[in-house]
Amino acid sequence: MDAWLEAGEVHLKPVSSSVTNKVVDAFPKEEHKSLAAARKSITTLRLVLRFLNCDLNTIKDPAKKLKAKAHAASARSYRLPHRADHKGPTRKLELWWRDLLPMVATHVLALQQELTSSTNVEKGLFTADSAEIGQLSMAPAARADKRLHSVVNSLVADNPLEPGSNEDTAIEAYCLAKMNLQGVPTDVKELNTLELLKLEVTRSLTKFRELVNHDLTWILGILCHKDAVEQFKLILKTHIMTNGRRASAGNDPILFTALPLYKYLTDHCAVNNDVLIQGLEAYNQTALPQKRRKFI
């Protein structure tokens, strides 16, 4: 019976007509299934989840409990309280997002390596093309931007979630460099090798982006405020319905990325720090004097 249950978990899904009105349930509740078998890797993302859900009362050893408290406090710093009716600083959102991307990318890469599912092409893409430089004199935003480039090749790091505007040109340049060529070859054999490499790189980028977008969307559902997450689910629902209409018209589906979720946070849940300061100054000039008068 166990084998049947496991097979059903993998292969048996409801027919499309029975889930038409349940597309909101498509919001990821766990990491990508293709990575789920990788249980040994202790990534930063898994550490965050572990200590967010850590019950400190179960730890009896005082020294261990003290360490766990510190780790739990670090894990809580990854939560983002921003929401539409309680906006947070735009700057905090930007830095949080730039920290989140490399964390998820590193998580996906570590799990792929554990499963030994990376091809030679992917190993080249998912290796930084330059050593990480000293970041002591960099501003926080610059350090965060550089962090992703220290994890993966710039072809991936520049556009980790969706294809860039000139991706075909960038892929060709990457492949030419890998083949030690200065330009497109005229030799038929070399040209065929180049075209095959370009197809493999494109496939690898698509696969990586699918995994990162899935796990990034999943972790956003955990770290963001529940009100923001409800809006995320509606955004995904709209995307799924749009793809349904595209399929009916015979068009290819559009890849879902986590970018619309970040855009929602930016447009509806964040406010410039100057606005927050002005609001606080206005409060100090009006509300506080009124409170003082009550005590006079």
Secondary structure by P-SEA (a helix, b strand, c coil): caaaaaaaaccccccccccccccccccccccccccccccccccaaaaaaaaaaccccccccaaaaaaaaaaaaaaacccccccccccccaaaaaaaaaaaaaaaaaaaaaaaaaaccccaaaaaaacccccccccccccaaaaaaacccccccccccccccccccaaaaaaaaaaaaaaccccccccaaaaaaaaaaaaaaaaaaaaaaaaaaaaaaaaaaccccaaaaaaaaaaaaaaaaaaaaaaaabbbbbbbcaaaaaaaaaacccccaaaaaaaaaaaaacaaaaaaaaac
